[in-house]
């Protein structure tokens, strides 16, 4: 079984901010370019990798344990553009209609959901994780690879195995949390130890195997000028490790999603995304005839109850 595991936020952000001047809107004003980009990207990934199941994960808040350890976690990020939030909601609503398994756990981040799914991998399963986040590297092992943009229009995606990740990143996947605890992560507002760069941190981690062993052997580290800095910054490092380590949320891999293509088509046409709806029709078994939209159960939580954008 092959699972395509998509970090939805990354695709939606890129679709919103990466279009430059090409902003698509409906005749009444709402923007739709991120929605189009998200759907087209997932379709392209499906065509490229032919997965048996596609799971799209969404952020639904900041975990309490990370906020308790580092209250300024991700505080450097700008308030989301209302147009982006609107499109994130649309993507969230449309995903199951298109047959993408949608996962979100209130108060938790997509990265931890990705870790949770990977922890439940069986020997006969292959998982491809679509993300640009560095911390997801800790999920990699045999049968689990990253999928990144290649920069090549002809072949827009490339896979990165655990071995390839280690070669380029400088340390093994299991060592990523410790590495990030030392150098920090500016994108998440995690400060590292002052002066400790990627090459130095990776060298220490490779030599000693774990962050704990690095801290146990501070007196032998080279260059010597860092010894006092690490001793002084021990509390920062240990705090960072709490933030950079992904956790198991206990969720199970969902059963394949039954699509509701008629509902997806209706939503696309309401958003005046005619070409996207035409592409959808072509993808549905080569037929323009779609199943009737299922009535939403009365007890289905609203998007506001399920998600925190």
C-alpha positions as CSV (number, residue, x, y, z in Angstrom):
1,X,0.0,0.0,0.0
2,X,1.3,3.5,-0.9
3,X,0.1,6.5,1.1
4,X,0.6,10.1,-0.1
5,X,0.7,12.2,3.1
6,X,0.3,15.9,2.3
7,X,1.1,18.9,4.6
8,X,-1.8,21.0,3.4
9,X,-0.6,24.3,4.9
10,X,2.6,24.3,2.8
11,X,0.7,23.8,-0.5
12,X,-1.9,26.4,0.4
13,X,0.6,29.0,1.6
14,X,2.6,28.6,-1.6
15,X,-0.6,28.8,-3.7
16,X,-1.6,32.0,-2.0
17,X,1.8,33.9,-1.8
18,X,3.5,32.3,-4.8
19,X,1.3,33.5,-7.5
20,X,2.7,37.0,-7.6
21,X,0.4,39.3,-9.5
22,X,-1.8,36.4,-10.7
23,X,-4.6,36.7,-8.2
24,X,-7.7,34.8,-9.1
25,X,-11.0,36.0,-7.8
26,X,-14.7,35.4,-8.3
27,X,-16.9,38.1,-9.8
28,X,-17.9,39.1,-6.3
29,X,-14.4,39.4,-4.9
30,X,-13.2,36.3,-3.0
31,X,-9.8,35.0,-4.0
32,X,-9.5,31.4,-5.3
33,X,-5.9,31.0,-6.5
34,X,-4.7,29.1,-3.4
35,X,-7.7,26.7,-3.8
36,X,-6.9,26.0,-7.4
37,X,-3.2,25.6,-6.6
38,X,-3.9,23.2,-3.7
39,X,-6.2,21.0,-5.7
40,X,-4.1,20.9,-8.8
41,X,-0.9,20.2,-6.8
42,X,-2.6,17.2,-5.0
43,X,-3.9,15.9,-8.4
44,X,-0.4,16.2,-9.9
45,X,1.1,14.4,-7.0
46,X,-1.5,11.6,-7.3
47,X,-0.7,11.3,-11.1
48,X,3.0,11.2,-10.4
49,X,3.1,8.7,-7.5
50,X,-0.2,6.8,-8.0
51,X,-0.9,6.3,-4.3
52,X,-3.6,3.9,-3.0
53,X,-4.6,6.6,-0.4
54,X,-4.1,10.3,-0.2
55,X,-4.2,11.9,3.3
56,X,-4.2,15.7,3.7
57,X,-3.4,17.0,7.2
58,X,-4.2,20.4,8.5
59,X,-2.9,22.5,11.5
60,X,-5.6,23.1,14.1
61,X,-3.7,25.1,16.8
62,X,-0.5,25.2,18.8
63,X,0.1,22.3,21.2
64,X,0.0,23.3,24.9
65,X,3.3,21.4,25.7
66,X,5.2,23.5,23.1
67,X,3.6,26.8,24.2
68,X,4.3,26.0,27.9
69,X,8.0,25.3,27.0
70,X,8.4,28.3,24.7
71,X,5.6,30.9,24.9
72,X,7.0,32.8,21.9
73,X,6.8,29.7,19.7
74,X,5.8,30.8,16.2
75,X,5.2,34.3,17.5
76,X,7.2,35.7,14.6
77,X,4.6,34.7,12.1
78,X,2.4,37.4,10.7
79,X,-1.4,37.4,11.3
80,X,-2.9,35.3,8.4
81,X,-4.3,37.3,5.5
82,X,-8.2,36.9,5.7
83,X,-8.1,35.9,2.0
84,X,-5.7,33.1,2.9
85,X,-7.9,32.0,5.8
86,X,-11.0,31.9,3.6
87,X,-9.2,29.7,1.1
88,X,-7.8,27.4,3.8
89,X,-11.4,26.8,4.9
90,X,-12.5,26.0,1.4
91,X,-9.6,23.6,0.9
92,X,-10.5,21.9,4.2
93,X,-14.2,21.6,3.2
94,X,-13.4,20.4,-0.4
95,X,-10.7,17.8,0.5
96,X,-13.0,14.9,1.5
97,X,-15.4,15.7,-1.4
98,X,-12.4,15.0,-3.7
99,X,-11.7,11.8,-2.0
100,X,-8.7,13.1,0.0
101,X,-8.6,11.7,3.6
102,X,-8.7,14.8,5.8
103,X,-7.1,14.8,9.2
104,X,-6.9,17.5,11.8
105,X,-6.8,17.3,15.6
106,X,-8.0,20.4,17.5
107,X,-5.2,22.1,19.3
108,X,-2.5,20.2,17.5
109,X,-0.2,20.7,14.6
110,X,-0.1,18.8,11.3
111,X,3.5,17.8,11.9
112,X,2.5,15.7,14.9
113,X,-0.3,14.1,12.9
114,X,2.3,13.2,10.2
115,X,4.6,11.6,12.9
116,X,1.6,9.7,14.3
117,X,0.7,8.3,10.9
118,X,4.3,7.3,10.2
119,X,4.4,5.6,13.6
120,X,1.6,3.3,12.4
121,X,3.3,2.3,9.2
122,X,3.2,-1.5,8.5
123,X,6.0,-3.3,6.6
124,X,3.9,-3.5,3.4
125,X,3.2,0.2,3.4
126,X,5.1,3.0,1.7
127,X,4.6,6.6,2.9
128,X,5.5,9.7,0.8
129,X,5.4,12.9,2.9
130,X,4.8,16.1,0.9
131,X,6.4,19.0,2.9
132,X,9.2,21.5,3.0
133,X,9.4,21.5,6.9
134,X,12.8,20.5,8.3
135,X,11.5,18.9,11.4
136,X,9.6,16.3,9.4
137,X,12.9,14.8,8.5
138,X,12.7,12.9,11.9
139,X,9.9,10.8,10.4
140,X,12.1,9.3,7.7
141,X,13.2,5.6,7.6
142,X,12.9,2.6,5.3
143,X,9.7,3.0,3.4
144,X,9.1,6.6,4.4
145,X,10.4,9.4,2.1
146,X,10.0,13.1,1.6
147,X,8.5,14.6,-1.5
148,X,9.7,18.1,-2.4
149,X,9.5,20.5,-5.3
150,X,12.3,19.9,-7.7
151,X,12.3,23.3,-9.5
152,X,12.0,21.4,-12.8
153,X,8.7,22.1,-14.6
154,X,8.9,18.9,-16.5
155,X,9.3,16.9,-13.3
156,X,8.1,19.2,-10.5
157,X,8.5,16.7,-7.7
158,X,11.5,14.8,-6.3
159,X,11.7,12.1,-3.6
160,X,14.2,12.2,-0.8
161,X,15.0,9.0,1.0
162,X,16.2,8.8,4.6
163,X,19.8,8.2,3.3
164,X,19.6,11.1,0.9
165,X,18.2,13.3,3.7
166,X,21.1,12.4,6.0
167,X,23.7,13.1,3.3
168,X,22.3,16.6,2.6
169,X,21.2,17.5,6.1
170,X,24.3,16.3,7.8
171,X,22.7,14.1,10.4
172,X,20.4,11.1,10.6
173,X,16.6,11.5,10.7
174,X,16.5,10.3,14.4
175,X,19.0,13.1,15.2
176,X,16.9,15.9,13.8
177,X,15.2,17.0,17.1
178,X,18.6,17.3,18.8
179,X,20.2,19.1,15.9
180,X,17.3,21.7,15.8
181,X,17.5,22.1,19.6
182,X,21.1,23.3,19.1
183,X,20.8,25.5,16.0
184,X,17.2,26.6,16.5
185,X,14.6,27.2,13.8
186,X,14.0,30.8,12.8
187,X,10.8,29.8,10.9
188,X,9.2,28.6,14.1
189,X,10.9,31.4,16.3
190,X,13.0,28.8,18.2
191,X,16.3,30.4,19.2
192,X,19.4,28.2,19.1
193,X,22.6,28.5,21.0
194,X,24.4,31.7,20.0
195,X,27.1,31.0,17.5
196,X,26.4,27.3,16.9
197,X,25.9,26.8,13.2
198,X,24.5,23.9,11.2
199,X,27.9,22.3,10.4
200,X,29.1,22.5,14.0
201,X,25.9,21.1,15.4
202,X,25.7,18.3,12.8
203,X,29.3,17.3,13.5
204,X,28.7,17.1,17.3
205,X,25.5,15.0,16.8
206,X,27.3,12.7,14.3
207,X,30.2,12.2,16.6
208,X,28.3,11.5,19.8
209,X,25.1,10.0,18.4
210,X,22.5,11.9,20.5
211,X,22.0,15.4,22.0
212,X,22.2,13.9,25.5
213,X,25.7,12.5,24.7
214,X,26.8,15.9,23.3
215,X,25.7,17.5,26.6
216,X,27.4,14.8,28.6
217,X,30.7,15.5,26.8
218,X,30.7,19.3,26.7
219,X,34.3,19.3,28.0
220,X,35.6,17.5,25.0
221,X,33.7,19.4,22.3
222,X,35.6,21.3,19.6
223,X,36.0,24.2,18.9
224,X,36.7,24.8,22.6
225,X,35.1,28.3,22.6
226,X,31.7,26.6,22.5
227,X,32.0,24.7,25.7
228,X,31.1,27.5,28.0
229,X,28.3,28.6,25.7
230,X,26.7,25.2,25.7
231,X,27.0,24.9,29.5
232,X,25.4,28.2,29.9
233,X,22.7,27.4,27.3
234,X,21.9,23.9,28.6
235,X,18.4,25.0,29.8
236,X,17.6,26.6,26.4
237,X,18.7,23.4,24.6
238,X,16.6,21.1,26.8
239,X,13.6,23.4,26.3
240,X,14.1,23.5,22.6
241,X,14.2,19.7,22.5
242,X,10.6,19.6,23.9
243,X,9.5,21.9,21.1
244,X,11.4,20.2,18.2
245,X,10.4,16.6,19.0
246,X,7.3,15.4,17.3
247,X,4.8,13.5,19.4
248,X,2.3,10.7,18.8
249,X,-1.3,11.9,19.1
250,X,-2.8,8.5,19.1
251,X,-4.8,8.8,15.9
252,X,-5.1,5.9,13.6
253,X,-4.6,5.9,9.8
254,X,-8.1,6.6,8.5
255,X,-10.0,4.4,6.1
256,X,-10.0,5.5,2.5
257,X,-12.4,8.4,1.9
258,X,-15.5,8.0,-0.2
259,X,-15.6,11.0,-2.5
260,X,-18.5,13.2,-3.2
261,X,-17.6,14.6,-6.6
262,X,-20.9,16.2,-7.2
263,X,-20.5,18.3,-4.0
264,X,-16.9,19.2,-5.2
265,X,-18.2,20.2,-8.6
266,X,-20.9,22.4,-7.1
267,X,-18.4,24.1,-4.8
268,X,-16.1,24.8,-7.7
269,X,-18.8,26.3,-9.9
270,X,-20.0,28.4,-7.0
271,X,-16.4,29.8,-6.9
272,X,-16.5,30.2,-10.7
273,X,-13.7,27.8,-11.1
274,X,-15.0,26.4,-14.3
275,X,-11.8,24.9,-15.7
276,X,-11.1,23.2,-12.4
277,X,-14.6,21.6,-12.5
278,X,-14.0,20.5,-16.1
279,X,-10.7,18.8,-15.0
280,X,-12.6,17.1,-12.2
281,X,-15.1,15.8,-14.6
282,X,-12.4,14.3,-16.8
283,X,-10.8,12.7,-13.8
284,X,-13.9,10.9,-12.7
285,X,-13.7,7.6,-14.6
286,X,-13.6,9.4,-17.9
287,X,-17.3,10.4,-17.4
288,X,-19.0,13.7,-16.8
289,X,-21.7,11.9,-14.7
290,X,-21.0,12.3,-11.0
291,X,-22.5,10.8,-7.9
292,X,-25.3,12.8,-6.1
293,X,-24.0,14.8,-3.2
294,X,-24.7,13.1,0.1
295,X,-26.7,15.0,2.7
296,X,-24.6,16.2,5.5
297,X,-25.4,14.4,8.8
298,X,-27.0,16.6,11.4
299,X,-24.4,15.8,14.0
300,X,-21.4,16.6,11.8
301,X,-19.3,19.3,13.6
302,X,-18.9,22.6,11.8
303,X,-15.6,23.7,10.4
304,X,-15.2,26.2,13.2
305,X,-15.7,23.4,15.8
306,X,-13.1,21.2,14.1
307,X,-10.4,23.7,13.0
308,X,-8.5,26.7,14.3
309,X,-6.9,28.5,11.4
